[in-house]
Amino acid sequence: MTALAEDLKSLLAKLPTADRAEIASFLLESLPDDAPAVSDDEWEAELNRRVQDMKSGAVIPIPASQVLAELRSEFP
């Protein structure tokens, strides 16, 4: 992913939910019908990487209740 795309992701994440949903819908509709989809193998590799990161301690999981509470306080 380009640096511009990463910057956009950071900015877009701060938008209200309705704005993010509208932009997500726009982006999905803008993809050509023949856009490459992520394969099941790619999803499985990503899942395995994340599980390994948690098992190794490289990342510390955050309980869903905490994440949801933080989101609710940031985006009332």
Secondary structure, 3 states (H helix, E strand, C coil): CCHHHHHHHHHHCCCCHHHHHHHHHHHHHHCCCCCCCCCHHHHHHHHHHHHHHHHHCCCCCCCHHHHHHHHHHHCC
